[in-house]
């Protein structure tokens, strides 16, 4: 028994070191930045991102998402195919990611929550973090619920990707985020205004967390970058009634085109949340594909309006190779 267990362990280790055949993949990024408060693992260090791009350029065939979807539809998608996507449209894309992509001559797709972009304020989840962590008092109230914050601590800002909330303020942030995530847009805006008032915080934009401006969108559009829709308000679609769901999807098309100068052909579900009705509505709105946040590579029989993506973290090229394979 012991010998057999040892042999199986050795075989697993040997298989882990063997090069995997490449598998088609849509890579998902959010921010190219250095960040200590990062429970979702959204930030990739600029130097790390540059090394990832270098590896992709040498080992994979990087293409636009629209081409990736077309080949997937035709059943001719090469095993080494990769599409690079960015969600949310943070300014660090224009400041850091776009120049690195241009230097590597690699294309990318950026999904914009277009109505939130036009508000020229921080995304609500980022402002929520700032409110909860910087509030002087020890509690916040939202409607009839009281959220205990405790005293501010130096380690409130230290939240590693995938870790559980470790301080009272991190726990309060997570509870508030979970409550607001599924709220209708106007209800969420009212809740954020109430929280902002309690904290005595005037609405402002941190340079590290701001979305791209219209002039930055125009500047990167000429750098092998295409824009897709992330909905109007970054809403969790399954939580919406049918009419609101249709509005969130269909009305994002014209607003995205007005902001970027091009009609969006690809869609990404906010938070990755979708259902069969959302898939049908995205297809009816004229998009060629839609992306989820399902963490895996692309198989041979995928639904074009529920394509999985690999959420890339602050990974070495070796880790990237392990996940998506290489020739």
Order of alpha helices (4+ residues) and beta strands (2+ residues): alpha-beta-beta-beta-alpha-beta-alpha-beta-alpha-beta-alpha-alpha-beta-beta-alpha-alpha-alpha-beta-alpha-beta-alpha-beta-beta-alpha
